[in-house]
Amino acid sequence: MSKIWSVRLQILPDNILKKKEEQSRIQASPLSLKWPNSKQKHGMHEITRDFLVSIAAFATAFGIIYIIVITRYRERMSMLEKGVDPSVFANKRLDTRALKAGMLCVGIALGLLAGNMLDDSNLLDRDVAYFSMTFLFGGISLIANFLVERNLRR
C-alpha cells in the first residue's frame, strides 16, 4: 500500500499535494479550533478569539463594579452598626457629571465639524485638521464647563 501511495505522490503536482497534506492534518486533529480555510497556522479563529476577549472584558468590568458596590455597602453598614449618623452618607455637592459629559461631547462634535471644514478648504492636512480641532474644542468645552460649575457653586 505504501508503494502505491508513493507512486501517487510522484504523479500529483505540488500544490495538490500541499492541499492534501493540510486536509489530512486538519482531519487528524479534531480538537483543534483551526478552520479549514484559515490562514493561521495554529490557534483559534478570529471571531472565537474576539468573542472570548469581549466576554472577559465585560466580566472584568462587572467584577470591578460589583466589588466597589459591595465594599461600599459593607462599609456603610458597619458604620451604621457603630452608631454613625446616616446624614454622613448624603451627597452634599452638586452633581455636574452630566453637564461635563454633555459639554465635552458638544466640544468634540464642534471640533470634528471644524476639522471637516479645514480639510475641505485644504488649509490643513486631513489628520492634523481632525485631531487638532477635536482636542482644541474638547479642551475649550472642559474649560467652559469648569467656569460654569464654578458659577453654579457660588
URJOCOR-V534454 format. One record per residue. N is the residue number from 1. RES is the residue in one letter. OMEGA is omega in radians with two decimals (999 if undefined). BURIAL is b if it has 9 or more other ideal C-beta (glycine too) atoms within 8 Angstrom, else e. Layout:
<<N/RES/OMEGA/BURIAL> <N/RES/OMEGA/BURIAL>>
This chain:
<<1/M/3.14/e> <2/S/3.10/e> <3/K/3.11/e> <4/I/3.14/e> <5/W/3.14/e> <6/S/3.08/e> <7/V/3.14/e> <8/R/3.14/e> <9/L/-3.14/e> <10/Q/-3.09/e> <11/I/-3.04/e> <12/L/3.06/e> <13/P/-3.06/e> <14/D/-3.08/e> <15/N/3.09/e> <16/I/3.10/e> <17/L/3.14/b> <18/K/3.12/e> <19/K/3.14/e> <20/K/3.12/b> <21/E/3.14/e> <22/E/3.12/e> <23/Q/3.13/b> <24/S/3.09/e> <25/R/3.14/e> <26/I/-3.12/b> <27/Q/-3.12/e> <28/A/-3.10/e> <29/S/-3.10/e> <30/P/-3.12/e> <31/L/3.12/e> <32/S/-3.10/e> <33/L/-3.11/e> <34/K/3.10/b> <35/W/-3.06/e> <36/P/-3.09/e> <37/N/-3.11/e> <38/S/3.10/e> <39/K/3.13/e> <40/Q/3.10/e> <41/K/-3.11/e> <42/H/2.97/e> <43/G/-3.06/e> <44/M/3.03/e> <45/H/-3.05/b> <46/E/-3.12/e> <47/I/3.12/e> <48/T/3.13/b> <49/R/3.14/b> <50/D/3.12/e> <51/F/-3.14/e> <52/L/3.10/b> <53/V/3.12/e> <54/S/3.11/e> <55/I/3.14/e> <56/A/-3.14/e> <57/A/3.12/e> <58/F/3.11/e> <59/A/3.11/e> <60/T/3.13/e> <61/A/3.11/e> <62/F/-3.14/e> <63/G/3.14/e> <64/I/3.13/e> <65/I/3.13/e> <66/Y/-3.14/e> <67/I/3.13/e> <68/I/-3.10/e> <69/V/-3.13/e> <70/I/3.12/e> <71/T/3.11/e> <72/R/3.13/e> <73/Y/-3.12/e> <74/R/3.12/e> <75/E/3.13/e> <76/R/3.13/b> <77/M/3.13/e> <78/S/3.10/e> <79/M/3.10/b> <80/L/3.10/b> <81/E/3.14/e> <82/K/3.06/e> <83/G/3.11/e> <84/V/3.14/e> <85/D/-3.13/e> <86/P/3.14/e> <87/S/3.10/e> <88/V/-3.08/e> <89/F/-3.11/e> <90/A/3.13/e> <91/N/-3.03/e> <92/K/-3.10/e> <93/R/-3.13/e> <94/L/-3.12/e> <95/D/-3.09/e> <96/T/3.13/b> <97/R/3.14/e> <98/A/3.10/e> <99/L/-3.14/b> <100/K/3.14/b> <101/A/3.13/e> <102/G/3.14/e> <103/M/3.10/b> <104/L/3.12/b> <105/C/3.10/e> <106/V/3.11/b> <107/G/3.11/b> <108/I/3.12/b> <109/A/3.10/e> <110/L/3.10/b> <111/G/3.09/b> <112/L/3.09/b> <113/L/3.12/e> <114/A/3.09/b> <115/G/3.10/b> <116/N/3.12/b> <117/M/3.11/e> <118/L/3.12/b> <119/D/3.13/b> <120/D/-3.13/e> <121/S/3.12/e> <122/N/3.07/e> <123/L/3.13/e> <124/L/3.03/b> <125/D/-3.04/e> <126/R/-3.11/e> <127/D/-3.12/e> <128/V/-3.11/e> <129/A/-3.08/b> <130/Y/-3.09/b> <131/F/-3.08/b> <132/S/-3.12/b> <133/M/3.10/b> <134/T/3.14/b> <135/F/3.13/b> <136/L/-3.11/b> <137/F/3.04/b> <138/G/3.10/b> <139/G/3.11/b> <140/I/3.14/b> <141/S/3.10/b> <142/L/3.06/b> <143/I/3.10/e> <144/A/3.09/b> <145/N/3.10/b> <146/F/-3.13/e> <147/L/3.12/e> <148/V/3.12/b> <149/E/3.12/b> <150/R/3.10/e> <151/N/3.12/e> <152/L/-3.10/e> <153/R/-3.12/e> <154/R/999/e>>
